């Protein structure tokens, strides 16, 4: 055995037993996927995993800076992955880090340093990081990290309180979370043997019984003061328990279907405010939650409310003492769930009682079918080829969509908006929900680009996609030829391309077996009617130079 000083990193999943009980197979599959992420970050930060047990990970690092930087990278990566799941199915880790003297035996590490790291992990917020004072002193001036001092904490099997700090985690918008302060450990009282001695001495030397009564009163006053100390503030869990009589089931993410041609924007139906709930018309949610609305919510008492946001987060409140309490509870539950998942969308009331109060109506949707399966254009999904996204968004797609459980889909909006639904119960649910959420964000109809591991629309590679192609309104095409282009494009099957010349006369390459053939056909057709022809559309996209 040998002793050494090391930065010890301890991580554990919050609510792991519940996740396993609800869906063991899916939980174990995701745990393996998340562990790959964690193991990779630890290795890149020069760390070494020395012990694992179920969902727990223990690692050592040569420096506190490496350990904290690695922990932040892990939490931010896993937070991004978790955004694809409803709060009740999110797999979030707590991480604790300390510097300590440890003993190495057969590759394993033992000692107080390991024990304290594990206790700090228990103090951390869900998805957060808690570090000891020694770690804070090492990294405070070396990393751009904000801390919240939570003071001395009494932890199990550690004889002296541990002074701890919470790391403020960065949100998507660049701001930082505010860690919730936990209860500071009480100062240790004096040894128990002192009170009888003091009382005895005072009794003998001074006033006997009077002195005894005086100190008894003093002790009672101190105990009363301790009993009224403020209780700790508990950070909201990623799967909060609503303070309502009945809890609505969480929506499960759903895949999306895609269209072979760009959808024509459709106006939103008028808001249904004032009408009765029609379960099939409620947007953004999965079939399981729709069943809840139809079977449980609709039959509950008068004072109830249902809230949602564009991202599919919901809150439900029934059997409340009055309407205002129902409204407040539903909104609060929904917003807590959305905030826990870092959703930027605000929750709104959809229904109070059985009456719809949602003012936005149904989101714009493309005409069906939302997906046309065509072996000529379908190909394996590759994140770098996803059209119209910035690099940061493509990285999110790579980190979230690619490893996610089936069934899954991605909807894309005409200005680069996108929405992913993962782990849905069916392709129909996935495509509907991703189109609804994407349409609600974009304000116009979106289209399905990918389902599971396949692009289901033609993805141009010869030219750069930069928007949706709508022949009927495209100003590059002379007006009297647009209707003919729309008609000839027809069902949009196969590879299609459109070219125009200086006079705006179109040339078409239709139903080709590959992209190059479609482009060549469009240019050849165009030069029959016009000059200086160039391609303006491939498949459902307008296109331009790659650079």
C-alpha positions as CSV (number, residue, x, y, z in Angstrom):
1,X,0.0,0.0,0.0
2,X,1.1,3.5,-0.6
3,X,-0.2,6.9,0.3
4,X,-0.7,9.9,-1.9
5,X,-2.6,13.2,-2.3
6,X,-5.1,13.2,-5.0
7,X,-8.2,15.0,-6.2
8,X,-11.1,12.6,-5.8
9,X,-14.2,12.7,-8.0
10,X,-17.4,10.9,-7.0
11,X,-20.5,10.8,-9.2
12,X,-23.9,9.1,-8.7
13,X,-27.3,9.2,-10.5
14,X,-30.1,11.0,-8.7
15,X,-33.1,8.8,-8.4
16,X,-31.5,5.8,-10.1
17,X,-33.6,3.2,-8.3
18,X,-36.8,4.9,-9.5
19,X,-35.6,5.1,-13.0
20,X,-34.8,1.4,-13.0
21,X,-38.1,0.5,-11.4
22,X,-40.0,2.4,-14.1
23,X,-38.1,1.0,-17.1
24,X,-35.1,-1.2,-16.3
25,X,-34.0,-1.9,-19.9
26,X,-34.2,1.7,-21.2
27,X,-32.4,2.9,-18.0
28,X,-29.5,0.5,-18.3
29,X,-29.1,1.3,-22.0
30,X,-28.9,5.0,-21.3
31,X,-26.6,4.5,-18.4
32,X,-24.2,2.7,-20.7
33,X,-24.4,5.6,-23.1
34,X,-23.9,8.2,-20.4
35,X,-21.0,6.3,-18.9
36,X,-19.3,6.4,-22.3
37,X,-19.5,10.2,-22.1
38,X,-18.2,10.3,-18.5
39,X,-15.4,7.8,-19.1
40,X,-14.3,9.8,-22.2
41,X,-14.2,13.1,-20.4
42,X,-12.3,11.6,-17.4
43,X,-9.7,10.1,-19.7
44,X,-9.2,13.3,-21.7
45,X,-8.7,15.2,-18.4
46,X,-5.9,12.8,-17.3
47,X,-8.2,11.2,-14.7
48,X,-8.4,7.5,-13.8
49,X,-11.5,5.6,-12.8
50,X,-10.6,3.4,-9.8
51,X,-14.0,2.1,-8.7
52,X,-17.5,1.7,-10.1
53,X,-20.6,0.2,-8.5
54,X,-23.9,0.3,-10.4
55,X,-24.5,3.9,-11.2
56,X,-21.6,5.3,-9.2
57,X,-18.2,6.4,-10.5
58,X,-15.1,7.1,-8.5
59,X,-12.1,8.7,-10.2
60,X,-8.8,10.3,-9.3
61,X,-7.2,13.3,-10.9
62,X,-3.7,14.8,-10.7
63,X,-5.1,18.2,-9.9
64,X,-8.2,19.8,-8.6
65,X,-8.4,22.0,-11.7
66,X,-8.6,19.0,-14.0
67,X,-11.2,17.4,-11.8
68,X,-13.5,20.4,-11.7
69,X,-13.1,21.2,-15.4
70,X,-13.9,17.6,-16.2
71,X,-17.0,17.6,-13.9
72,X,-18.3,20.8,-15.6
73,X,-17.8,19.3,-19.0
74,X,-19.7,16.2,-18.0
75,X,-22.6,18.0,-16.5
76,X,-23.0,20.3,-19.4
77,X,-22.8,17.4,-21.9
78,X,-25.3,15.3,-20.0
79,X,-27.7,18.2,-19.4
80,X,-27.8,18.7,-23.2
81,X,-28.6,15.0,-23.7
82,X,-31.3,15.1,-20.9
83,X,-33.1,17.9,-22.7
84,X,-34.4,15.3,-25.1
85,X,-36.3,13.5,-22.4
86,X,-39.2,14.5,-20.1
87,X,-38.1,15.4,-16.6
88,X,-39.3,12.2,-15.1
89,X,-37.0,10.2,-17.3
90,X,-33.9,12.4,-17.2
91,X,-30.8,10.8,-15.9
92,X,-28.9,13.4,-13.9
93,X,-25.7,13.0,-11.9
94,X,-24.5,14.6,-8.7
95,X,-20.8,15.1,-8.5
96,X,-18.6,15.7,-5.4
97,X,-14.9,16.6,-5.5
98,X,-12.3,16.9,-2.7
99,X,-8.5,16.8,-2.3
100,X,-7.3,14.3,0.3
101,X,-4.8,11.8,1.5
102,X,-5.7,8.4,0.2
103,X,-4.3,4.9,0.3
104,X,-3.8,3.0,-2.9
105,X,-4.3,-0.8,-2.7
106,X,-4.4,-3.0,-5.8
107,X,-5.5,0.0,-8.0
108,X,-8.3,1.0,-5.6
109,X,-8.2,4.1,-3.4
110,X,-9.3,4.1,0.2
111,X,-9.4,6.7,3.0
112,X,-11.2,9.9,4.2
113,X,-10.6,11.6,0.8
114,X,-12.8,9.0,-0.9
115,X,-15.4,9.2,1.8
116,X,-15.6,12.9,1.8
117,X,-16.0,13.1,-2.0
118,X,-18.9,10.7,-1.7
119,X,-20.5,12.8,1.0
120,X,-20.0,16.0,-1.1
121,X,-21.7,14.2,-4.0
122,X,-24.7,13.7,-1.7
123,X,-24.8,17.4,-1.0
124,X,-24.7,18.4,-4.6
125,X,-27.8,19.5,-6.5
126,X,-29.3,17.3,-9.2
127,X,-27.1,17.9,-12.2
128,X,-24.7,20.0,-10.0
129,X,-21.3,19.9,-8.5
130,X,-20.2,20.3,-4.8
131,X,-16.6,20.8,-3.8
132,X,-14.6,21.0,-0.6
133,X,-12.9,24.2,0.6
134,X,-9.5,22.8,-0.4
135,X,-10.7,22.3,-4.0
136,X,-12.3,25.8,-4.0
137,X,-9.0,27.3,-3.0
138,X,-7.2,25.5,-5.7
139,X,-9.5,26.4,-8.6
140,X,-11.1,29.7,-7.6
141,X,-8.6,31.8,-9.5
142,X,-7.8,29.3,-12.3
143,X,-11.2,28.6,-13.8
144,X,-14.0,30.9,-14.9
145,X,-16.3,29.3,-12.5
146,X,-18.7,30.8,-10.0
147,X,-19.2,29.3,-6.5
148,X,-21.7,29.6,-3.7
149,X,-20.3,29.1,-0.2
150,X,-22.7,26.7,1.7
151,X,-20.7,26.7,4.8
152,X,-19.7,23.8,7.1
153,X,-21.8,20.7,6.5
154,X,-22.3,17.7,8.9
155,X,-22.0,14.6,6.8
156,X,-22.4,10.9,7.7
157,X,-19.4,9.1,9.2
158,X,-17.1,12.2,9.0
159,X,-16.3,13.4,12.5
160,X,-15.8,17.1,11.7
161,X,-18.0,19.3,9.5
162,X,-16.9,19.7,5.9
163,X,-16.8,23.2,4.5
164,X,-18.4,23.0,1.0
165,X,-19.1,25.1,-2.1
166,X,-21.6,24.6,-4.9
167,X,-20.5,25.2,-8.5
168,X,-22.9,27.5,-10.4
169,X,-23.7,25.7,-13.6
170,X,-23.9,27.7,-16.9
171,X,-27.3,27.7,-18.7
172,X,-27.8,27.6,-22.5
173,X,-28.1,31.4,-22.6
174,X,-24.7,32.0,-20.9
175,X,-26.2,32.9,-17.5
176,X,-25.5,30.9,-14.4
177,X,-27.7,29.0,-12.0
178,X,-27.9,30.1,-8.4
179,X,-27.1,27.1,-6.2
180,X,-29.5,26.6,-3.3
181,X,-27.9,27.1,0.1
182,X,-28.1,24.1,2.4
183,X,-28.3,24.1,6.1
184,X,-25.0,25.1,7.8
185,X,-23.9,22.6,10.4
186,X,-24.5,23.5,14.0
187,X,-21.5,24.4,16.1
188,X,-20.6,21.6,18.3
189,X,-21.8,21.9,21.9
190,X,-19.4,21.6,24.8
191,X,-18.7,18.1,26.3
192,X,-21.8,16.7,28.1
193,X,-19.8,16.3,31.3
194,X,-19.3,20.0,31.8
195,X,-22.9,20.9,32.6
196,X,-23.2,18.7,35.7
197,X,-19.9,19.9,36.9
198,X,-20.7,23.6,36.5
199,X,-24.1,23.2,38.2
200,X,-22.5,21.3,41.0
201,X,-19.8,23.9,41.6
202,X,-22.2,26.8,41.5
203,X,-24.6,25.0,43.8
204,X,-22.0,24.4,46.4
205,X,-20.2,27.7,46.2
206,X,-23.1,30.1,45.6
207,X,-26.8,29.6,45.7
208,X,-27.5,25.9,45.4
209,X,-30.9,25.2,44.0
210,X,-31.3,28.8,42.7
211,X,-28.2,28.3,40.6
212,X,-29.5,24.9,39.3
213,X,-32.8,26.5,38.3
214,X,-31.0,29.4,36.6
215,X,-28.8,27.1,34.5
216,X,-31.8,24.8,33.7
217,X,-33.6,27.8,32.3
218,X,-30.5,28.9,30.3
219,X,-30.2,25.4,28.8
220,X,-33.9,25.4,27.9
221,X,-33.5,28.8,26.2
222,X,-30.6,27.6,24.1
223,X,-32.3,24.5,23.0
224,X,-35.4,26.5,22.0
225,X,-33.2,28.8,20.0
226,X,-31.6,25.8,18.2
227,X,-35.0,24.3,17.4
228,X,-36.1,27.5,15.6
229,X,-33.1,27.7,13.4
230,X,-34.0,28.1,9.7
231,X,-34.5,24.9,7.8
232,X,-32.5,24.2,4.6
233,X,-33.8,25.4,1.2
234,X,-34.2,22.3,-1.0
235,X,-33.3,22.7,-4.6
236,X,-36.1,21.5,-7.0
237,X,-35.5,18.1,-8.3
238,X,-35.3,17.3,-12.0
239,X,-38.3,15.2,-11.4
240,X,-40.3,17.3,-9.0
241,X,-43.2,16.0,-7.0
242,X,-46.1,18.3,-7.6
243,X,-48.0,19.7,-4.7
244,X,-51.4,18.6,-6.1
245,X,-53.9,15.8,-5.5
246,X,-53.3,14.1,-8.9
247,X,-50.1,14.0,-10.9
248,X,-50.3,13.9,-14.7
249,X,-48.0,11.4,-16.3
250,X,-45.0,12.8,-18.0
251,X,-45.1,12.9,-21.8
252,X,-42.6,10.6,-23.5
253,X,-40.6,12.0,-26.3
254,X,-41.7,11.0,-29.8
255,X,-40.2,10.6,-33.3
256,X,-41.1,12.8,-36.2
257,X,-41.8,12.0,-39.9
258,X,-40.5,14.1,-42.7
259,X,-41.8,15.2,-46.1
260,X,-40.0,14.7,-49.4
261,X,-40.9,18.3,-50.4
262,X,-40.9,21.4,-48.3
263,X,-44.2,22.0,-46.6
264,X,-46.3,24.9,-47.7
265,X,-46.9,27.2,-44.7
266,X,-50.4,26.8,-43.4
267,X,-52.2,29.3,-41.2
268,X,-52.9,28.3,-37.6
269,X,-56.5,27.3,-36.8
270,X,-58.2,29.9,-34.7
271,X,-57.6,29.6,-31.0
272,X,-60.0,27.4,-29.2
273,X,-60.2,29.6,-26.2
274,X,-63.6,29.2,-24.5
275,X,-64.3,25.8,-26.0
276,X,-64.2,22.4,-24.3
277,X,-61.0,20.4,-24.4
278,X,-60.7,18.1,-27.4
279,X,-58.0,15.7,-26.3
280,X,-56.7,14.9,-29.8
281,X,-56.3,18.6,-30.5
282,X,-54.0,19.3,-27.5
283,X,-50.5,20.1,-29.1
284,X,-47.0,19.2,-28.0
285,X,-47.8,16.2,-25.8
286,X,-47.6,12.4,-26.2
287,X,-50.4,9.8,-26.4
288,X,-49.9,8.8,-22.8
289,X,-50.6,12.3,-21.5
290,X,-53.6,12.6,-23.9
291,X,-55.0,9.4,-22.3
292,X,-54.6,11.0,-18.9
293,X,-56.5,14.1,-20.0
294,X,-59.3,12.0,-21.5
295,X,-59.6,9.5,-18.6
296,X,-58.5,11.3,-15.4
297,X,-58.4,15.0,-15.9
298,X,-61.7,15.3,-17.7
299,X,-63.5,13.5,-15.0
300,X,-61.9,15.3,-12.0
301,X,-63.7,17.9,-9.9
302,X,-64.3,21.5,-10.9
303,X,-61.2,23.2,-9.6
304,X,-58.5,22.0,-11.9
305,X,-56.1,23.3,-14.5
306,X,-53.6,22.1,-17.2
307,X,-50.5,24.0,-18.3
308,X,-48.0,23.3,-21.1
309,X,-45.2,24.9,-23.1
310,X,-44.0,24.5,-26.7
311,X,-41.4,22.1,-25.7
312,X,-43.9,19.6,-24.4
313,X,-43.5,20.2,-20.6
314,X,-46.8,20.1,-18.7
315,X,-48.3,20.6,-15.3
316,X,-51.7,19.4,-14.1
317,X,-53.6,20.3,-11.0
318,X,-56.9,18.8,-9.8
319,X,-59.1,18.8,-6.7
320,X,-58.0,22.3,-5.6
321,X,-59.9,24.5,-3.1
322,X,-60.5,27.2,-5.8
323,X,-59.8,28.1,-9.4
324,X,-56.9,30.4,-8.5
325,X,-55.1,27.6,-6.6
326,X,-55.6,25.3,-9.5
327,X,-54.2,27.8,-12.0
328,X,-51.2,28.5,-9.8
329,X,-50.4,24.9,-9.1
330,X,-50.5,23.8,-12.7
331,X,-48.3,26.6,-13.9
332,X,-45.9,26.1,-11.1
333,X,-45.5,22.4,-11.8
334,X,-45.1,22.9,-15.5
335,X,-42.5,25.7,-15.1
336,X,-40.5,23.7,-12.5
337,X,-40.3,20.8,-15.0
338,X,-39.3,23.1,-17.8
339,X,-36.7,25.0,-15.7
340,X,-35.2,21.7,-14.5
341,X,-34.6,20.7,-18.1
342,X,-33.3,24.2,-19.0
343,X,-36.2,24.7,-21.4
344,X,-36.2,28.4,-22.5
345,X,-40.0,28.3,-23.2
346,X,-42.5,29.6,-20.7
347,X,-45.4,27.6,-19.5
348,X,-48.9,28.8,-20.2
349,X,-52.4,27.7,-19.1
350,X,-54.0,25.5,-21.7
351,X,-57.2,24.7,-19.8
352,X,-59.0,25.8,-16.6
353,X,-61.6,23.2,-15.7
354,X,-62.6,21.6,-18.9
355,X,-62.5,24.9,-20.9
356,X,-59.6,25.7,-23.1
357,X,-58.0,29.1,-22.3
358,X,-54.9,28.8,-24.5
359,X,-54.7,31.8,-26.8
360,X,-52.4,30.5,-29.5
361,X,-54.5,27.8,-31.2
362,X,-52.9,24.9,-32.8
363,X,-49.4,25.3,-34.3
364,X,-49.0,25.5,-38.1
365,X,-48.6,22.0,-39.6
366,X,-47.6,20.8,-43.1
367,X,-50.1,18.7,-45.1
368,X,-49.9,15.0,-44.7
369,X,-48.2,12.7,-45.3
370,X,-45.5,14.1,-43.2
371,X,-43.1,11.4,-44.4
372,X,-42.8,9.7,-47.8
373,X,-40.4,6.7,-47.7
374,X,-38.4,6.7,-50.9
375,X,-35.4,4.5,-51.2
376,X,-33.9,6.7,-53.9
377,X,-33.3,9.6,-51.5
378,X,-33.1,8.0,-48.1
379,X,-29.6,7.6,-46.6
380,X,-28.0,7.1,-43.2
381,X,-28.2,10.1,-40.9
382,X,-25.0,12.0,-40.4
383,X,-25.0,15.0,-38.2
384,X,-22.5,17.1,-40.2
385,X,-24.8,16.9,-43.2
386,X,-27.9,18.2,-41.4
387,X,-29.0,21.2,-43.5
388,X,-29.3,24.8,-42.4
389,X,-27.9,24.4,-38.9
390,X,-25.0,26.2,-37.3
391,X,-22.1,24.2,-35.9
392,X,-23.3,24.5,-32.3
393,X,-26.7,23.1,-33.3
394,X,-25.1,20.3,-35.2
395,X,-23.1,19.4,-32.2
396,X,-26.3,19.2,-30.1
397,X,-27.8,17.0,-32.7
398,X,-24.8,14.7,-32.6
399,X,-24.7,14.6,-28.8
400,X,-28.5,14.2,-28.3
401,X,-30.2,12.8,-31.3
402,X,-27.7,10.2,-32.5
403,X,-27.4,8.2,-29.2
404,X,-31.0,8.6,-28.2
405,X,-33.5,5.8,-28.0
406,X,-35.9,5.1,-30.8
407,X,-38.3,6.1,-32.0
408,X,-37.0,9.6,-32.7
409,X,-37.3,12.3,-35.3
410,X,-36.2,15.9,-36.1
411,X,-38.3,18.6,-37.6
412,X,-36.7,21.6,-39.3
413,X,-38.1,25.1,-39.9
414,X,-37.4,27.4,-42.8
415,X,-35.1,29.7,-40.9
416,X,-33.1,26.9,-39.2
417,X,-35.3,26.3,-36.3
418,X,-35.4,22.6,-35.3
419,X,-37.0,20.3,-32.7
420,X,-36.1,16.8,-31.7
421,X,-38.4,14.2,-30.2
422,X,-36.8,11.1,-28.8
423,X,-37.9,7.7,-27.4
424,X,-41.4,8.0,-28.6
425,X,-43.9,5.2,-28.7
426,X,-44.5,5.4,-32.4
427,X,-43.3,7.2,-35.5
428,X,-46.7,8.9,-35.8
429,X,-46.4,10.4,-32.4
430,X,-42.8,11.4,-32.8
431,X,-43.4,13.2,-36.1
432,X,-46.5,14.9,-34.9
433,X,-44.9,16.2,-31.8
434,X,-41.7,17.4,-33.4
435,X,-43.7,19.2,-36.1
436,X,-46.0,20.8,-33.6
437,X,-43.2,22.1,-31.4
438,X,-41.1,23.2,-34.3
439,X,-44.1,24.9,-35.9
440,X,-44.9,26.6,-32.6
441,X,-41.4,28.0,-32.3
442,X,-41.0,28.9,-36.0
443,X,-44.5,30.3,-36.5
444,X,-44.8,28.4,-39.8
445,X,-44.9,24.8,-40.9
446,X,-41.8,22.7,-40.5
447,X,-40.8,19.5,-42.2
448,X,-39.4,16.2,-41.0
449,X,-35.8,15.8,-42.0
450,X,-34.9,12.6,-40.2
451,X,-36.6,9.6,-38.6
452,X,-34.4,7.3,-36.4
453,X,-31.1,6.8,-38.3
454,X,-32.3,7.9,-41.7
455,X,-32.6,11.2,-43.6
456,X,-36.1,11.0,-45.2
457,X,-35.7,14.0,-47.5
458,X,-33.1,14.6,-50.2
459,X,-30.1,16.3,-48.5
460,X,-28.1,18.3,-51.0
461,X,-24.3,17.9,-51.0
462,X,-23.4,19.5,-54.3
463,X,-24.7,22.9,-53.3
464,X,-25.5,24.4,-49.8
465,X,-29.1,24.3,-48.6
466,X,-30.2,27.7,-47.4
467,X,-34.0,27.6,-47.1
468,X,-37.2,25.9,-48.1
469,X,-38.2,25.8,-51.7
470,X,-41.8,26.8,-52.6
471,X,-42.1,27.0,-56.4
472,X,-45.5,28.8,-56.3
473,X,-43.9,31.9,-54.6
474,X,-40.3,31.7,-55.7
475,X,-39.3,35.1,-57.2
476,X,-36.4,33.6,-59.3
477,X,-39.0,31.8,-61.5
478,X,-40.9,33.9,-63.9
479,X,-44.5,34.2,-62.6
480,X,-46.3,32.5,-65.6
481,X,-44.2,29.4,-65.2
482,X,-44.6,28.8,-61.4
483,X,-47.8,26.8,-61.6
484,X,-46.3,24.5,-64.2
485,X,-43.3,23.9,-62.0
486,X,-45.5,23.1,-59.0
487,X,-47.5,20.6,-61.2
488,X,-44.5,18.9,-62.6
489,X,-42.8,18.5,-59.3
490,X,-45.9,16.6,-58.3
491,X,-45.4,14.1,-55.5
492,X,-41.8,15.0,-55.0
493,X,-40.5,11.4,-55.2
494,X,-36.9,10.8,-56.2
495,X,-34.3,13.5,-56.6
496,X,-35.7,16.7,-58.2
497,X,-33.8,19.9,-59.1
498,X,-34.8,23.3,-60.5
499,X,-32.6,25.6,-62.5
500,X,-33.3,29.1,-63.9
501,X,-31.6,31.4,-66.4
502,X,-31.4,35.2,-66.7
503,X,-35.0,35.4,-67.9
504,X,-36.3,33.3,-65.0
505,X,-37.3,30.4,-67.3
506,X,-37.1,27.1,-65.3
507,X,-35.5,23.8,-66.2
508,X,-36.4,20.7,-64.2
509,X,-34.6,17.4,-63.4
510,X,-37.3,15.1,-62.2
511,X,-37.4,11.8,-60.2
512,X,-33.8,11.1,-60.7
513,X,-32.0,8.3,-59.0
514,X,-29.3,10.6,-57.5
515,X,-28.5,14.2,-56.9
516,X,-26.0,14.7,-59.7
517,X,-28.4,13.3,-62.3
518,X,-31.2,15.6,-61.1
519,X,-28.9,18.7,-61.3
520,X,-27.6,17.7,-64.8
521,X,-31.2,17.3,-66.0
522,X,-32.3,20.6,-64.6
523,X,-29.5,22.5,-66.3
524,X,-30.0,20.7,-69.6
525,X,-33.7,21.5,-69.6
526,X,-33.0,25.1,-68.6
527,X,-30.6,25.9,-71.5
528,X,-33.4,24.9,-73.9
529,X,-35.4,28.0,-72.8
530,X,-32.9,30.4,-71.2
531,X,-29.2,31.3,-70.9
532,X,-26.7,31.4,-68.0
533,X,-28.7,28.7,-66.1
534,X,-27.9,27.9,-62.5
535,X,-29.5,25.6,-60.0
536,X,-31.8,27.2,-57.4
537,X,-33.4,24.2,-55.7
538,X,-32.5,20.5,-55.0
539,X,-35.3,18.5,-53.3
540,X,-37.2,20.5,-50.8
541,X,-34.4,23.1,-50.3
542,X,-33.3,26.3,-52.1
543,X,-29.5,26.1,-52.6
544,X,-26.5,28.3,-53.2
545,X,-22.8,28.0,-53.4
546,X,-21.1,25.9,-50.7
547,X,-19.0,28.9,-49.6
